[in-house]
Amino acid sequence: MRDAVNHIVFGWYPYLCLTVFVVGSWFRFDREQYTWRSGSSQLLRRRQLIWGSNLLHVGILVIFLGHFFGLLTPIRLFDALGISHSLKQWMAIVVGGVAGITCFIGLTLLVHRRLFDARIRATSSFGDVAILLLIYAQLFLGLATIFISLDHLDGAEMVKFMTWAQGILTLQPGVAALIADAHPIFKAHLFLGMTLFLVFPFTRLVHVWSAPVWYLGRRGYQVVRSARSAKIAARGTNTLSAE
């Protein structure tokens, strides 16, 4: 029974999550474009939002890139570059720890703002709160794995997860058995991480697909006006048109 559950969770479930992630994102963009947004509430508690959002995004970007390249880069490439498994483990602990703490502080500010400001809470949907708490739990588990990794500084445990992740993407059968004896916190972290991909298309996280990278190279500035200023400008335009 234990082996069967392990195979379902770490052998089948990843493909379910990836399929829903891709197909669900495409379907929502195709059918529900008006909901394709982050739902900003930036006019309320603006300073707390800026600090929390910046810390969260910087931290989570480092964490994502670290997981992406750390898990999916072929092991033989690290060996060819002379990066030992032990060194890679230390890099993951140090860089991941700093990024995780940065992200944790930012997310704490955002969760506090979302839950304890009556006006923001009143305009927040269940999904808005749920996805923040889900990321919060995932981040907590990720930070907890650091203490376990300190007992596996040879990098052998990390190699198991790399082989599993690369095996999933290359459709290799039986790779779930590689992590059958992994620590429960690692397994919970993996399961919750896959679940985030599963719920991704149904939350505000879809705005990640529309990351405005092109803003970095644009010329000029975007003009943002308050509603009152926009009305005054509109009156002036109408007056000139009438004349």
Residue pairs with C-beta under 8 A, 6 or more apart in sequence:
2 180
3 177
3 180
6 176
6 177
6 179
6 180
7 176
7 177
9 176
9 187
9 191
10 164
10 175
10 176
10 179
10 187
10 190
11 174
11 175
11 176
13 191
13 194
14 168
14 194
15 168
16 198
17 194
17 195
17 197
17 198
18 197
20 197
20 198
20 201
21 197
21 198
21 200
21 201
24 200
24 201
24 202
25 200
25 201
25 206
25 209
27 201
28 35
28 36
28 201
28 202
28 206
29 36
29 206
29 209
36 206
36 207
36 210
37 204
37 207
38 204
38 207
39 125
39 128
39 204
41 49
41 120
41 123
41 124
42 49
44 117
44 119
44 120
45 113
45 117
45 120
48 109
48 112
48 113
49 110
49 113
51 106
51 109
52 106
52 107
52 108
52 109
52 110
52 113
53 106
53 110
54 106
55 102
55 103
55 105
55 106
55 107
55 109
56 103
56 106
56 107
56 110
57 106
58 99
58 102
58 103
58 106
59 99
59 100
59 101
59 102
59 103
59 104
59 106
60 99
60 103
62 95
62 99
62 102
63 96
63 99
63 100
63 103
63 142
66 92
66 95
66 96
66 99
70 88
70 92
70 158
70 162
71 161
71 162
71 165
71 166
72 162
72 165
72 166
72 169
73 162
74 166
75 159
75 162
75 163
78 84
78 85
78 88
84 155
85 154
85 155
85 156
85 158
85 159
86 153
86 154
86 155
87 155
88 155
88 158
89 149
89 152
89 153
89 154
89 155
89 158
90 153
92 149
92 158
93 146
93 149
93 150
96 142
96 146
97 143
97 146
100 139
100 142
100 143
100 146
101 143
103 139
104 139
104 140
104 143
107 132
107 135
107 136
107 139
108 136
110 132
111 132
111 133
111 136
113 120
114 120
114 121
114 124
114 128
114 129
114 132
115 121
115 129
127 202
127 203
127 204
128 204
130 203
131 199
131 203
131 204
131 205
134 192
134 195
134 196
134 199
135 196
137 192
138 189
138 192
138 193
138 196
141 185
141 188
141 189
141 192
142 189
144 185
144 189
145 183
145 185
145 186
145 189
148 183
148 185
148 186
149 157
149 158
152 158
157 182
157 186
160 178
160 179
160 182
161 179
161 182
161 186
161 190
163 175
163 178
164 175
164 176
164 178
164 179
167 175
167 178
168 175
179 186
179 187
179 190
196 205
199 205
200 206
225 233
